[in-house]
Amino acid sequence: MSADPASNGIVARFGSGRAVPRIEDEGLLQGRGRFTDDLQPEGLLHAAFVRSPHAHARIVSVDTAPAAAMPGVALVASGAELQLAGVKTLPVNAAFQRPGGGAAASPPRPVLAIDRVRFAGEAVALVVAETLQQARDAAEAVWVEYEELPSVVDAQQAVDGGIVALCDEAPDNVAAEARYGDAAAAEAAFAQAAHRVTLDLTNQRLAALALEPRTVLAWVADDGRLTIRMSTQMPSGVRTSVCDALGLAREQVRVTVGDVGGGFGMKTGAYPEDIAVAWAARQLRRPLKWAADRSEEFLSSHHGRDLRSHAQLALAADGRILALRLRSLANVGAYATGTGVVIPLLVGPWVQTSVYDIPVVDFHFGAVLTNTAPTGAYRGAGRPEAIFVIERLMDEAARQSGIDRIALRRRNFIRPQQMPYTNPMGQTYDVGRFEHVLDQGLAQADWNGFEARRAHSRARGKLRGRGIATFLEWTGGNVLEERVTVTVLPDGVIEAFSAVNAMGQGIATTLAQLVVDVFGVPIDRVRVVLGDTDRGDGFGSAGSRSLFTGGSALREGAQRTLDEARRLAAQALEASAQDLEYRAGRFGVRGTDLAIDLAALAGRQPQRRIHLESTTTVAGPSWPNGCHVSEVELDPATGQVQVVAYSSVNDVGRVVNPTIVRGQLDGGAVQGLGQALLEQMVYDEGSGQPITGSLMDYAAPRADLLACEFVTSMDESTPCRNNPMGVKGVGELGTIGATPCVVNAVADALAGGGYPALASRLQMPLTPGRLWALMTASDPAAPPAAA
């Protein structure tokens, strides 16, 4: 049995539910972090990539001879040379179909472009030299002759045709499509509806902006194996991709991860640069490193979102939703990667109906190829896009029908007595008390006191608006199994290994607290080891699964290890296991002074340790949910928006570390605010060139965006039933709720400030210039309503 918190002060101090300071932070604050770029092995070489200046062009020739002759250059390679060496293309096609029933289509994606480049910034050649400056100088000397081709960066224009086809298998540029629901039933529902609401909505393209750029270091170890140290969320997945591309067995490659300065989904899986560096390190038999600069991150790292939707909601006279119809085009970029396609065509649709009991849906999604960087996972991965659509529809339905938006939500919530509830996409919610969360959210935000605050803003010449989002999300990545190892060492340390990965989210601390729960030892006696494919395989950290799946596995693994220790202690003390009591790292025989410490027990074993491998499978995904409320002030003279209140109640199941959970919720909300008000990855439609290719052009959220403190609550009253701890994923929840919440607030400000027609026309990001233009164009002669 586990340590008893009631009788063990250690667990009460360091175990679950306690705001334990992060064990990761001391080393980072003292400059002892070990990021990939911190490693400088002897004989280190440096890599630089030659990148296409064109969005679309045929490669006529690549002349590497001038670069190869430059000082310090050790290797120059083109795509054709890698192909000749047997390096395979990266997987692109997803398990979907094209219109008409054929297989999903995408151009093959070589590690370095061979015949064509399909987006500005695509890697064409690799240069390796003794110093980074030498590599960069030589890269500029590689002469590539291009024949420029027409390009298209807009998904709708790409589908309309006539500009360019990115691959022969998809002349209409539709890489894949998916249809769900019952079109005939939806049409019938719309025909009888008392209210029909239509919105055209765009979830713009975003850059992930991880603090630490992608970095990879590769070398051939003394045992002859290729060893890779890199900044990644998924080391096992990287190893698999490297092995597949280079034709190596799994045991020939080891991937390790140290500190990671943010991932946000962008660092899942292997990129072409990772494969190229691994290949070159094997060729040269010397350590080789590549670290992206910020410009390369904007150009070639996976972007997020980029979904254009035509959304329609049918409602009865009393506000009950009859049907939801959706037509969406996802711009997946130049190559249809697996994640780039599955996120808009499957993961987003899983939560499209959210917390609402919607009986009929008709969905049609298309993944479209364009001459832009490929898209992939970005915090929320499909769920923010889907929730934005349904929450914008709900507020617009309230405006058009005259039904109060809170009453409208209440009328359509899925009820607790309907749980487990299967939504129209076949996804089963195990638990959920959505109205209960709404009630808390309204009270916390002082919903009923808003009109007084609006009047105060109006007196200062500002339009004040109030937004709400009630929503859920899916977490777990549908990879529900995780393997861990737990080892008791003779020095008293309990070492736990998991294949989930740290990337700044504090997962090592949370996992250590779970070990404390079981063993009842101080947290400084727990060592958490992550990020090493030699220690164990696993999916990694994505889809908010680190605690939900990985934590559940570690909690169970620790308990099994303690049970094994109990068996060994019974042998050592010549007593029955049932007669042993355990407390704070020590077994004792009840009623006697016979006892043995865990450390001493480990030292007695043949391998001088107690070691257990354990695999645990959770029963299904988790469905965290929330009610987020924001208030904004809009200056009609400038279009400037400031968030003046933000409050959220979040049903995240059991909370292991409140400080870490709050940090994830609030940090996610800031990213959601960034999408709502500031961020957009923009390409020039004529040339296909990225316009927002640096932080001089791409607006990231800053502290002055907020004129308030977040008020954040966690509701633990509805634990998840799909894992033994009752936890729910939390890493992406704030991002998902913030974007529609703030946009709804701006729409409310406009509707209540004399611009009702503009509420349905808002498109993100709601920049000052865009809002000012909307307001002045609606009635340029009229004075602002708040004046």
N, C-alpha and C positions, 0 to 999 in steps of 0.2 A: 504494500500500500504506500501511497505518497506521504510525504511529510505533512503533518497536521498544522495548518496555519494558526489554529487556536492555541497550540502548545509550543509553537516554535516562532520566536520573535524574528528569526532570520527571514523566514518566508514572509512574515508580515512587513518587513522592511524592504525586501528586494524582489518579492514574487509578483505574480500577476495582480493587476489592478493598482499597482503603485507607480508613481511618477519617478521612477529610478532615472538618475542622470545617465545619459548615453555613454556607454563604455568606449565608444569610438572616438569621442571628442577630445579627450586629453591629448592623445598623440597628434591629432590634426592641429589642435590649437598650438602645440609646441613645435610644429614644423616637422614632425616625424612621420607624416603621411608618406605612403609608398605608392605613388601613382606610376603608371607605366613609363612616362617620360622622365621620372626621377632615376630610372635605372640606366647606368652607363657602363656596361660590361667592357672588358678589355677588347680592343680590336673592333670597336663598334663602327659600322658603316651607316650611312644615312641615305634615305630614299626621297626622291621627288618625282612627281608625275607631270607629264606633258598632257595638257587638257585641251579639248576642242574649244576654239573660240566661236564656233558656229553651233546653232541649234539643230541644224540638219545639213549634212553634207556627205558626199562620196569621198572616201579617202583614195586619192590617186596614187600617192607614193609616200613612203616614210624613209627619210635618209638619216640614219643614226651615226654615220661615220664621223662627222665633225664633232659631235658630242663625245663619242668614244675616245677621241684623241686628246681630249682636254685633261688638264692636270687633276690627279686624284680620282678619276673616274674608274670604277671597277666593273661596271656592267651597264649596258643600255639595251633595252629589249622592247620590241614592238609587239602588237597583238598577233601578227603573223608568226613571229618567232615563238611565242608562247603556245600557239596552236600547233606548230611543228614539234614542239617539245612534249606534246600530249596533254597540255592543260585543257581541261574541259570547260564548257560554258556553265554558267550558273543556272540553277533551275528557275523557271519563270512561270510556266503554265499552272493554273489552279484547277481544281476539280469542278469546273463549271462548264456550261455550254455557251456557244455563240448563238445569236439569233438564227433560227432555222434548224438547230439541233446539232451542229458540228461541235468539235472539241474547242475549248477555249484557245485563243491564239495570242501570240506575242512574238516579237522578234527574238531570236536567240541572243542571250547576253554574254558575250565573251568577257574575260577578265580585263583585257585591253581591246578597244575597238579594232576591228579588222577591215571591213569593207565600207562601213558607214558609221557616222556618228549621229546620234539621235537626240542629244540635248547638249546645250552649252555647259561645258565643264566635264563632259565624259572623258575618262582617262584613255589616252591613245598610246602612250609609251611610258616606260619606267626607266629612271636613271638612278644609279647607285654610285656613291662616291665616298671619299674619306671624311669629308665634312658636309654639313648641310648646305653651306654656301656654294661649295663646289658642285653639289648635286643640282642645286637650283640654277646655277650658271649654265651647266651642261644641258639642262632641260630646255633652256631658251635656245640652245644651239641645234636641237633636233628640228630638222626641216620637214614639215608635213605639208604636202600639196593637197588642197581640198577643191572639190567642185561643189559649190554651194547649191543646195536644193531648197525648195519652198518648205516652210515650216508652219505649224499650227500649235498654239498653246491653249486655246479655249476648247473645252470639251464639246460644246454645242456646235461650234464651227467644224470641229474634227468629224463629227457625226454627219453634219450636213453634206460633207463630201466636196470633192472637186479641188481641194487644196493639195493634199498629199495623203498617201497611205503609208503608215509606218511599217507594215509588213504585208506580204502578198496574201496571207491567209485571212487577213481582216481588211478588205478593201474599204470598208466603212469605218474602220478604226475602232469598232466595238470588240474588245478583247473577250468579253464574256457578259452574260446577262443572267438574271435570276427573276423568277416570277413566283409569287406566293398569294394564297387566298382564293377567293371566289369572285371573279369579275362580274358574273351575271347577278349574283346576290348583292354585290355592292351597287350595281347599276339600279337594281330594284329599290334598294334602300335610299339612294339619292333621289329617285323619282318620287318617293313618298315623303321625303324629309320636309319639315317646316323651315329649317334653316340649313343653308349650304354655304360653307366658308371655304374660300380658296386663297392660298398664299403661294407666292413664288419666293423661295428662300435659298440663300447661298451660304454654305459653310466654307469660308475662304481658306485658301492654302496657307499653312503655317510652317515656320521653321522651329525645330525643337530647342535650340539654343542651350544645350547642356554646357555647364561652366567649363568642363574639361572636354576638349575636342576628342574625336576618335584618335586613338593611338594604338599602334601595334609594334611589338618587338619580337623578332623571331631569330632562332639560332638552332644549330644542331648540337645537342648535348653530348657528353662523353659516351653515353650509351648508344649513340647513333640515331636517336630519335629526334624528330623535329619538335622543338619546344617553342610555344608561343605565349607571350605575356601581353595582355591587351586589356583595354577598357571596354568591357562588354557586360551585358546582363545575362548572357546565355552561353557560357563556355562550352558546354557539351554540344550545342547546336553549331557553334563555330568549328569545333573539331570535326564534326561530321561533314560539314561543307568543305573544309580544307581537304579532308581525306578523299572525298568524292571528286573534287576538282583535280587533285594531284595524283589520283590513283593509288593511295596509300591505305593500308589497313588501319583500323582504329587504334590498335596498340602502338603504332608507329608515331603517333602524334599526341602530345600533351599540351593542354591549354590551361594557363593559370591566370588568375585575376587578383590584383591588389586593391588598393583604394580606387573608387570610381567616382568621378565628379559629376554625377547626374547622368541619367539615361533617358527617362521619359518615353521609353519604347523605341527611340531612335537607335539604341545600341543593342537591338535584338538581331541575332544572326550575323552572318559574314557578309562583308562588302567585297567588291572586286579588289580594292586596294589590299585587303587582308590576304587574299589569295596570292596576289602578285608578290607581296613582301615575303610570304612563306616560301613561295617557289624560288625566289632569288636567294634567300638565305640558304636553302639546300644546295643551290648551284655554287655559291661562293664559299660555303662552309665557314662563314663568319657571321657574327651577330649583325642584324640589320633592323633599323627602326624607321618608322614613318609616323609623324604626328601631323595631323591636319591643321592648317591654319584656319582662322575664322572664315576667310573667303571660301576656302575649299568646303567647309561645312555648309555654307549657304548654297554652294553650287551642286554638291554631289551627295550629301547625306539625305536620307529619306525625309521627305516632307510629310506633313499630316493634313487630314481633312480633305478639302477641295471637292465638295459635293454640292451639286445644284439640284434643287427639288421643287416639283410642282405638287403641292399638297392640298388635299381637299377633305373636309370633314362634313358629314351629314348628321343632323340632329333633329330629334322630335321636338314638338312644341314645348315640352316640359324640360328640354335640355338633355335628355338622354341621348348618348351617342349611338347612332345607328350603323355607321360605317366610316372607315378611313381608307382613302385612296391616295396612292403616292406613286409618282413617276420621278426617278432620280437618275442623274448621270454623275458618275464618279470619275474624275480626271486622275488616272493612275500613273500618268507620266509615260516615259518612253518605253518602259519594260513593265509588263504586267507581273509583278512579283506575287508570290503566294499571299503574303499579308496585305499587299496593296489591293488585291481583289477580294479576299475573304472578309476584310473589315467592312467595306460598304455593302457587299452583296449578301452577307450572312450575319456577322456579329451585330452590326447596327440594327438590322431588322428584328433580331431576337428581342430587343427591348423597345421596339418602336411604339407599341401600345402602352408601355410603361405601367403606371399604377391604375390604369383605367380599364374597366370591363367593356371592351369594345367587341361586339359580336362578329363583325364582318370586316375583312380587310381585302384590299386589292393592291398588291405591290408589284412594281416593275422597276428593276434596277439594272443599270448598264455600267460596265467598267470600260472607260474610253482611253485609248492611247493618244498621247500628244507629245510634242517635242519639249518636254519639261522633265526635270529630275523625277525619278520614280517616287511614289508615295509608299508609306508603310505605317507601322504602328506609331502613334503619338498619344500621349496621356489621355486615356479614355477610349481610344481606338474604336470609333464607330458609335459608341454610346453617346458622346456629346452631340454628334450630328443628329442622331435620332431623337434625343430628348429635346434638343433645340426646336426641331420641327413640331413635335406634339405640343410643347408648352407654348410656342408662339400661336399655334392653332387654337389652343384652349382660351388664351386671352382674347384673341380676335373673335372667337365665337361668342364670348361674353359680351364684347362691345356690340357685335351685330345683332345679337338676340335680345339684348337688354337684361339678360340674366346675370346676377352678381357672379363674379369670377370664382369666389370662394364657394358659393352655393353650387355652381356648375361643377366644380371639382368634387365636392361632397357627393353630388348626385351620381357621379360616374366612377367613384372609387371601387376597387375590388374590396369586398368585405372580408374580415378575418374568418368568418364562418365558411367562406368559399375556399380557404386554404386546405390542402395544397391546390393551387390554381394553375391550370394549363392555359397559356395565352394562345392567340391564333397562330403563332409560329411554332407551337409544340413545346415551348419551354415551360417548365414547371417551377413555380415559386413555392418554396417550402413553407415560408411564413411571411407575414407582413400585416402591420396595423397602420395603414396609411393615414386614416383620419385621426388616429391618436397622435401621430407625428405632426400632422397639420395643426391640430389644436395647440400643441406645445409651441410650434413655430409662430403662430399668430400672437399668442400671449407674449412670447419672448420679444417679438418685434414691436409690440405695442401697436398692433394693426389698427385698432379703433381710435388711436390718438393721431392718426396721420393728417386729418384735415387741418388741425391746428398748426402742424408743422408746415403744411403746404401754404397756409395763409402767411406764415412768417417768411417763407421763401419768396412768395409773391410780393410782399412788401419791400423786399430787397431787389426786385427786378428779375428774379429767377423762377423758372418753371420747375416745380418739384414733381417727381413721379415715383410711383411705388410698383415694384415688380415682385413676382412670386414664381417659384418653380417647385412643384411637387413631383417627385420622380423616383425611379429606381435604376439600378444598374446590375449587370451580370459580372461576376468575378470568378476567377479560378482557371481561366484559360482552357477549360475542359480537358486539362491534363491533370487528372485527379489523383495520381499516384506519385509518391515521393519516397526516396530511400535516404536513410540517415545512418550514421554510426555514432555510438556513444561509448567512450572509453574512460574508465577510471584508472588513473596512473598512480604509482607508488609515492609520488610527492604530494598527493592529495588533490591534484587538479583533475577535474572532470572535463574531458574534451569532447565537444560535439561537432560533427561535420554534417553539413547539409549542402545540397546542390542549388538551393536558392542563393541569390547573390546580393551583396550590398552595393548600393549606388547612392549613398547619402541618406537613405530613408530610415536608418537606425535599426535595421533588422537584426544585427548581431546582439544588440541590447535586449530586444524582445525575445529572441531565442534563448538567451542566457537566463532571462527571468523564468522561462518555462522549465529550464533545468533546475533552477532554484526551487520551483514549486514541488518538484518531485523529490529532490535529494535533500532539501533543507540546508544547504551550505551557503556561505556568503558568496555573493556574486563574483568577488575577485578570485574565487577558486574555480570558476567556470571559464573555459577557453572555447570560443566559437571559431571554427575553421570553415571558410567558404572559398569557393572559386578555384577548384583544382580537379581536373578530370581524372587524375590518377587516384584521387581519394574517393570518387564516386560520380556516377552519372545522374543527370536529372534535367528537367526542362529548363530550370533557371527561374529568373524573376521577370514575370510579365503577367498582365491581366489581373493585377492585385492578388496574386496567389501565394506570395511569400509566407504570410502567416497562416492564411486559410488552409493551404495544403502543406507547405513546408513546416509550419509551426505545429500543425496537428501531427505530422509524422514524427517530429522531434519529441513532442510531449509523450506520444505513445512509445517511442524508442527509449526515452529515458526511463519510463515506468518498467518496460521489459528488462532494461539493464539493471534496475534496482531489484527486480524480482530475481534475476540471475545472481546478483550479489547476495541476496538473502539466502538462496540455496547454498552458495559457497560458504557463507558465514555459518550456516547450520552445520555443515561438515566440519568447519574449523573449530567450532565450539562444542561439537558433539551433542547437538541439541536438535529438537524438532524445529523446522522453519516456523511452525505456528506458535512456538514458544518465544520467538524473538520479537523484540520491539526495536524500532528504528527511530533515531532522532538525530538530526544535525550531523550526518556523516558517521554515525556509530551504531552498531548492532549490539544489543545486550540480551541476555537470557533473563526473562522475567523472574523476579524473586531471588536473583543471585547477583554477585558482582562480576560474573563472567561477561566480557565484552571484547569487541574488536572494532577498530576504526576501518573505514573504507580503504584508506591508503595502505594500511598494514595488510588488509585482506588482498588488495591488488598485488602487493609485493610478494605474497606467498604463491601466486599463480605461476605456472611454468613459463609463461611469456611476460611475467611481471606486469600484468594489467588485467583488467576485466573489460572485455571488448564485445560489443554486440552490434551486428548489422540488422537493420529493421526496415521493413517496407510497409507503408500504410496507405490505404486508399480511402478518400472521402467519398460520401455517397452521391454528391452532385455539387453544382455550383452554389454560390451564395448570392443573395439578392439584397444588398444594402440599399437603403433608401433615405430620402430626406425631404425637408421643407426648407428652402432657402428664400429669404426675403431681403430685398435691397431697396434703398431709396437713393435717388440721384437728384442733383440740381443741374439744370440745363440753362446756360446763359444764352438767351435768344439773340443777343447782339453779336456773339462770336461763335456759337455752336459748341462751346466747350462744355463737357460733361464732367462732373465730379461725383464720385460715390460718397454719399454723406452718412449712410447707415448700411450695415451688412450684418445679417443675423441668420444663423442656420441651426437647425436641429437635425441630427443625423443618427439614424438607426443603423449602428455598425455592429450589433450583437455584443458579445463580451469584449471588453477592452482590457488589453494586457498592460499597456503603458499609456496613460491619458495624455502625457505631454507629447509623445511621439505621434499619437493619433491626431491630436489637435494640430500639430505641425503639418501633417499630411493634408488634413482638411483645409486649413487656411492657405497653405502653399498651393494646393490645387485650385482653390478659389481665385488666387491672384492670376494663375495662368488662364483661367476661364475669363476673368476680367480683361486680360490682354487680348483675347480673341474678340470679345464684345466691342472693345473701344479702340484698339490700337493696331494689332498685328495683321500683316498680310504679306505673303510672298507674291510679288508682282513680276510678271514677264511682259516684255514689250511684244505687242501682237504682230508688229511688222517684222522684227528681226528674231524674235524668240529669245532675246537676251534678258537675263534676270536684272531687274531694275533695283530691287531691294537686296543687293548682294553684300551688304555690310551693315554694321550697327550704326553707321551714319544715315542709313536709309530705312532700315527695318526698325519699327518702333516697338520696343519691349516695355512691359509695364514697370513703372518706377514707384517709389514710395509716395510721391506727390499725387498719384492717381486717386488715393484714398484720403478723405478728410474725416476718418472715423477709425475706431478699433473694431475688429471682428468680434462679434458675440457668438460663440460657438458652443453648442451643447451636444452631448452624446447620449443617446437613449439605448440602454442595455436591457430593456425589459422584454425584448423579443429575440432571444438567441437563435442562431441558425441551427437547424436540425440535421444538416448534412455533414457536420464534422463534430468530433467528440468534444471540442472546446466551446462550441457555440459562437465562434468568431465569424465575422463577415469581412470581406475585403474592403479596404478603406483608401488605398493610395490614389484612386482616380475620382472619388465621389465628389470632392469639391469642385474639380474642373467641370464636371458634367452639369452641376446645378448652377454654377455662377453665370455661365454665358446666357442662357435664356432668362434667368432672373434679372440681370442687368438690362438686357435689351427690352424686356417687358416693362421695366421701370422707365426707360427712355420713351417707349411708345405711350405709356401712361402720362408722362409729362407733356408730350405733344398733344395727346387727345384732350387732356384737361386744361391745356393752355391756349386753346384756340386753333389747333392744327389737327383736328380729328382725322382728316383724310390721310395724313402722313403716317399714322400708326401702322398701317398695313404695308407701307412702302419701304420700311427700314431694311437696309442691307449692311451687314458688318464689313469692316469695322466702322463703328459710329464715330468717325473722326470729326473734329470741329468743322473742317472745310466741307465735308459731305453733309453734315446736319445743317450748317448755315445755308448751303446752296438749296437744300430741300425746303427750308422754311421761307427763304426769300423768293424762290420760284413759285411757291404755292399761292402767294398774293403779295407781290413785291411792293404794292402801294400801301398795304395795310401796316400799321405800326404793330410791333410785337404785343401779344395779348397781355403780357405781364407789365407792360410799361404804364 
